[in-house]
Amino acid sequence: MNNQKLKTVARNRRKTGIRKKVFGSAEKPRLTVYRSSKHTYVQLVNDFDGKTLLSASTVQEKIAKGGNIEAAKTVGSKIAEKAKAAGFENVAFDRNGFKYHGRVKALADAAREGGLKF
């Protein structure tokens, strides 16, 4: 197996463990993060209905270099702004199997500064 395949398998194992514990509802949606090499995406999900309530990404914000920490901070503050406008204050944070550092941590910190509680 090549190195990329091993990384994907390890991330999926972490993701499964996290998803056993983290669940989003209408009152407290799940804030899920996905990062690719070029962009960062975040969604608020109601798992009871299986619906995405809100989303933000570096693609939507038209950030040229979306794969860096500054872009992740922008996306984190944008999702916090949208969530507060929609009436959500408490969320369940789902790092989606990614390690909590770098872009994921920057996004989470920016969302907290924007007023989200998790």
C-alpha positions as CSV (number, residue, x, y, z in Angstrom):
1,M,0.0,0.0,0.0
2,N,1.2,3.5,-0.8
3,N,1.5,6.2,1.8
4,Q,-1.6,8.2,0.7
5,K,-3.8,5.1,1.0
6,L,-2.5,4.5,4.6
7,K,-3.3,8.1,5.5
8,T,-6.8,7.8,4.2
9,V,-7.4,4.6,6.1
10,A,-6.2,6.1,9.3
11,R,-8.3,9.2,8.8
12,N,-11.4,7.1,8.2
13,R,-10.8,5.1,11.4
14,R,-10.5,8.4,13.4
15,K,-13.7,9.7,11.6
16,T,-15.7,6.6,12.6
17,G,-14.7,6.9,16.2
18,I,-15.7,10.6,16.3
19,R,-19.0,10.1,14.5
20,K,-20.0,7.5,17.1
21,K,-20.0,10.2,19.7
22,V,-20.8,13.5,17.8
23,F,-24.4,13.9,16.6
24,G,-26.2,17.1,15.4
25,S,-29.8,18.0,16.1
26,A,-32.0,20.9,15.1
27,E,-31.1,22.8,18.4
28,K,-27.4,21.8,18.3
29,P,-26.2,21.1,14.8
30,R,-23.0,19.3,14.0
31,L,-20.2,21.7,12.7
32,T,-18.3,19.4,10.3
33,V,-15.0,20.4,8.7
34,Y,-13.4,19.1,5.5
35,R,-10.0,20.2,4.2
36,S,-8.5,19.4,0.8
37,S,-5.1,20.4,-0.4
38,K,-6.6,23.5,-2.1
39,H,-9.7,24.4,0.0
40,T,-11.4,24.3,3.3
41,Y,-15.1,23.5,3.7
42,V,-17.5,23.7,6.7
43,Q,-21.1,22.8,7.2
44,L,-23.8,22.8,9.9
45,V,-25.7,19.5,9.7
46,N,-28.9,18.3,11.3
47,D,-28.4,14.6,11.6
48,F,-32.0,13.8,12.5
49,D,-33.2,15.1,9.2
50,G,-30.0,14.4,7.3
51,K,-29.9,18.0,6.0
52,T,-27.2,20.6,5.7
53,L,-28.4,23.8,7.3
54,L,-25.6,26.2,6.5
55,S,-22.2,26.0,4.7
56,A,-19.2,28.1,4.0
57,S,-16.0,27.4,2.1
58,T,-13.0,29.0,0.6
59,V,-14.6,28.4,-2.8
60,Q,-17.7,30.4,-1.8
61,E,-15.6,33.2,-0.3
62,K,-13.5,33.3,-3.5
63,I,-10.2,33.1,-1.7
64,A,-7.4,32.6,-4.1
65,K,-5.2,30.5,-1.8
66,G,-7.8,28.5,0.1
67,G,-5.4,25.9,1.5
68,N,-3.8,28.0,4.3
69,I,-4.5,29.0,7.9
70,E,-5.6,32.5,7.1
71,A,-8.3,31.2,4.7
72,A,-9.5,28.7,7.3
73,K,-9.9,31.6,9.8
74,T,-12.0,33.5,7.3
75,V,-14.2,30.5,6.7
76,G,-14.5,29.9,10.5
77,S,-15.6,33.5,11.1
78,K,-18.0,33.4,8.1
79,I,-19.8,30.2,9.4
80,A,-20.1,31.7,12.9
81,E,-21.6,34.9,11.4
82,K,-24.1,32.8,9.3
83,A,-25.0,30.5,12.3
84,K,-25.6,33.5,14.6
85,A,-27.9,35.1,12.0
86,A,-29.8,31.8,11.7
87,G,-30.2,31.5,15.5
88,F,-27.6,28.8,16.3
89,E,-25.2,29.4,19.2
90,N,-24.3,25.9,20.4
91,V,-22.8,23.4,17.9
92,A,-21.2,20.0,18.1
93,F,-17.7,20.2,16.5
94,D,-16.8,17.3,14.1
95,R,-13.2,17.5,12.9
96,N,-14.1,14.7,10.4
97,G,-11.0,12.6,11.3
98,F,-8.5,15.4,10.7
99,K,-6.0,16.1,13.4
100,Y,-6.8,19.1,15.5
101,H,-4.0,21.4,14.4
102,G,-3.3,23.8,11.6
103,R,-6.3,24.7,9.5
104,V,-8.8,22.8,11.5
105,K,-7.7,24.5,14.8
106,A,-7.6,27.9,13.1
107,L,-11.2,27.4,11.8
108,A,-12.4,26.2,15.2
109,D,-10.8,29.2,17.0
110,A,-12.3,31.7,14.6
111,A,-15.7,30.1,14.9
112,R,-15.4,30.4,18.7
113,E,-14.4,34.0,18.5
114,G,-17.4,34.6,16.2
115,G,-19.7,33.5,19.0
116,L,-20.2,29.7,18.5
117,K,-20.0,27.5,21.6
118,F,-18.6,24.0,21.5
